[in-house]
């Protein structure tokens, strides 16, 4: 069966229209002709691909009722590399604060539930933070030894 394609859309969690960053992201998306869709807490049990294809939460599946993450999340669906780069560049140009948890919808993760993606991204984010801290410590240690990198 051939996979259905997804038009350019961003899925946003904890980035509501009323929030400054959420409003800025939605305005930028609208200006670029990109649909912005809110992921509600009840949608955390939804599959990413289903949300991306429908453009809204599915009423046919059971609502998520577990603990809800408080982090912001942005998922890019149907973006070409150049469109993704352009969107992120425009975010920087317009002074929109970065969203720490971001992902791109792929063939690999389209069957994942939103909450599972959250878990994976949190692990990655923590690993990168530890790696960055380790790099800083290594540079400081090299400086103490008089080594230059």
C-alpha positions in Angstrom: 0.0 0.0 0.0 1.4 3.4 -1.0 1.9 5.8 1.9 -0.2 9.0 1.8 1.8 12.2 1.6 1.4 14.9 4.2 1.3 18.6 3.2 3.5 21.0 5.1 2.3 21.3 8.6 3.6 21.9 12.1 2.2 20.1 15.1 2.5 22.2 18.3 2.3 21.1 21.9 2.3 23.5 24.8 2.5 26.3 22.2 -1.0 27.6 22.2 -2.1 30.7 20.3 -2.4 32.7 23.6 1.3 32.1 24.4 3.7 34.6 22.9 5.9 32.0 21.3 2.9 29.9 20.1 1.3 33.0 18.6 4.6 33.9 16.9 5.1 30.4 15.4 1.5 30.3 14.2 1.8 33.7 12.5 5.0 32.8 10.8 3.5 29.5 9.7 0.5 31.2 8.3 2.7 33.8 6.4 4.6 30.9 4.9 1.4 29.0 3.9 2.1 26.2 6.5 -0.7 24.8 8.6 -0.2 24.9 12.4 -2.1 22.3 14.4 -2.4 22.1 18.2 -1.7 18.8 20.0 -3.9 18.8 23.1 -3.0 16.7 26.1 -5.7 14.2 25.2 -3.9 13.7 21.9 -0.7 12.4 23.4 -1.8 8.8 22.7 -2.4 9.6 19.0 0.0 8.3 16.3 2.0 11.1 14.7 1.1 10.0 11.2 -2.6 10.1 11.9 -2.4 13.6 13.4 -0.4 14.7 10.4 -2.8 13.3 7.8 -5.9 14.5 9.5 -4.6 17.9 10.6 -6.5 17.6 13.9 -7.0 15.1 16.7 -8.8 11.9 15.9 -12.0 11.4 17.8 -12.1 7.7 17.0 -9.3 6.7 19.4 -9.2 6.7 23.2 -7.9 9.9 24.8 -4.6 9.9 26.6 -5.0 10.1 30.4 -1.5 9.6 31.7 0.9 12.3 33.0 1.3 15.1 30.5 4.7 16.6 29.8 5.1 20.3 30.4 7.7 20.8 27.7 7.1 22.5 24.4 7.2 20.3 21.3 7.2 21.1 17.6 6.9 18.4 14.9 7.5 19.2 11.2 5.4 17.2 8.8 5.8 17.1 5.1 8.7 19.6 5.0 11.4 19.5 2.4 14.9 20.2 3.7 14.9 23.6 2.1 11.5 24.5 3.6 12.6 23.3 7.1 15.8 25.4 6.8 13.8 28.4 5.6 11.3 28.1 8.5 14.0 27.8 11.2 15.9 30.7 9.6 12.8 32.9 9.7 12.2 31.9 13.3 15.7 33.2 14.2 15.3 36.4 12.0 12.0 37.2 13.8 13.5 36.6 17.2 11.3 33.7 18.1 12.7 31.8 21.1 13.8 28.3 20.1 11.7 25.3 20.9 14.0 22.8 22.6 12.1 19.6 21.6 11.7 19.4 17.8 11.3 16.5 15.4 10.5 15.7 11.8 7.8 13.2 10.9 9.5 10.3 9.2 8.6 6.9 7.9 10.4 5.6 11.0 8.3 7.5 13.6 5.0 8.0 11.9 3.5 5.1 13.8 4.8 6.3 17.2 2.4 7.9 19.7 3.1 11.5 20.5 4.0 10.6 24.1 6.5 8.0 22.9 8.2 10.7 20.7 8.3 13.0 23.7 10.0 10.3 25.8 12.6 9.7 23.1 13.3 13.4 22.5 13.7 14.1 26.2 16.3 11.3 26.4 18.2 12.8 23.4 18.0 16.3 24.8 19.4 15.2 28.2 22.2 13.3 26.4 23.1 16.3 24.3 23.1 18.5 27.4 25.5 16.1 29.2 27.7 15.9 26.1 27.9 19.7 25.9 28.7 19.9 29.6 31.4 17.3 29.2 32.9 19.3 26.3 33.0 22.4 28.4 34.7 20.5 31.2 37.3 19.0 28.8 38.1 22.5 27.4 38.5 23.8 30.9 40.8 20.9 31.9 42.8 21.4 28.7 43.2 25.1 29.7 44.5 24.1 33.1 47.1 21.9 31.5 48.2 24.6 29.1 46.9 22.6 26.1 45.3 24.3 23.2 42.8 22.6 21.0 
